[in-house]
């Protein structure tokens, strides 16, 4: 069965009205969902701290039971002030993290 928004080379359907996204908390969950959005062709910005330099130079590598993939280029930022305005913010925090520790 052919999906109307899915070409033969796509893994995820293309959305008809793209929005821009920012991922705050680019760890396992935030990185996965943000990478899936980018792979679907959406404009995604990733806030990183400790892994910023590595991701900026090497991209994101996703290992999933649904299939592994790599995004060689991502819009990575070390500072929230540098991220452009977006339509949607995806907030992905670890359990037990105190939100007051975040400087947003």
C-alpha positions in Angstrom: 0.0 0.0 0.0 1.4 3.4 -1.0 1.3 6.2 1.7 0.4 9.6 0.1 3.2 11.5 1.9 5.9 8.7 1.7 8.3 8.3 -1.2 10.3 5.2 -1.8 13.4 6.8 -0.2 11.7 8.1 2.9 11.4 6.4 6.2 8.9 8.8 7.7 5.9 10.6 6.1 6.4 14.2 5.0 4.1 16.6 6.8 2.0 18.9 4.6 2.5 22.1 6.8 6.1 22.0 8.1 6.9 23.8 11.3 10.2 24.5 12.9 11.2 22.6 16.1 13.7 23.1 18.9 14.8 20.2 21.1 15.8 21.2 24.6 17.4 18.1 26.1 19.1 16.3 23.2 19.8 13.1 25.0 18.4 9.6 24.2 14.8 10.6 23.9 15.1 14.2 22.7 17.8 13.2 20.2 15.7 10.3 18.9 12.5 12.3 18.4 14.3 15.4 17.1 16.2 13.2 14.6 13.0 11.5 13.4 11.5 15.0 12.8 14.6 16.1 10.9 14.6 12.8 8.9 11.0 13.5 7.9 12.2 16.8 6.4 11.4 19.2 9.2 13.5 22.1 10.4 14.9 21.0 13.8 17.3 22.8 16.1 19.1 20.9 18.9 20.3 22.4 22.2 23.3 20.5 23.4 25.8 21.1 26.3 28.4 18.4 26.9 28.1 16.8 23.4 27.8 20.0 21.4 31.2 19.9 19.8 31.0 16.2 18.9 27.5 16.5 17.4 28.4 19.7 15.5 31.3 17.9 13.9 29.9 14.4 13.5 26.1 14.7 13.4 23.7 12.5 15.3 23.7 8.7 15.3 20.4 7.0 16.2 20.4 3.4 17.2 16.8 2.1 17.4 14.9 -1.2 17.3 13.1 0.5 14.3 16.4 0.9 12.5 19.6 2.8 12.9 20.3 6.0 11.0 22.7 8.9 11.0 22.1 12.6 10.4 25.5 13.9 9.3 24.5 17.5 9.6 22.2 18.9 12.3 21.5 22.5 13.6 23.3 22.2 16.9 23.6 25.0 19.5 25.5 25.3 22.7 23.4 28.2 23.9 19.6 28.7 23.8 20.1 32.4 23.0 21.5 31.4 19.6 18.5 29.2 18.6 16.2 31.1 16.2 12.5 31.4 17.0 10.6 28.2 16.4 7.0 27.0 16.3 7.4 24.0 18.6 9.7 23.2 21.6 10.3 19.6 22.5 11.4 19.5 26.1 13.1 16.2 27.1 14.4 16.0 30.6 15.8 13.1 32.6 13.7 11.9 35.5 14.7 13.6 38.7 16.2 16.7 37.0 15.4 19.9 38.8 14.1 22.4 36.2 15.8 25.2 38.2 19.1 23.7 37.0 18.3 24.8 33.5 19.2 28.2 32.2 16.7 28.9 29.5 
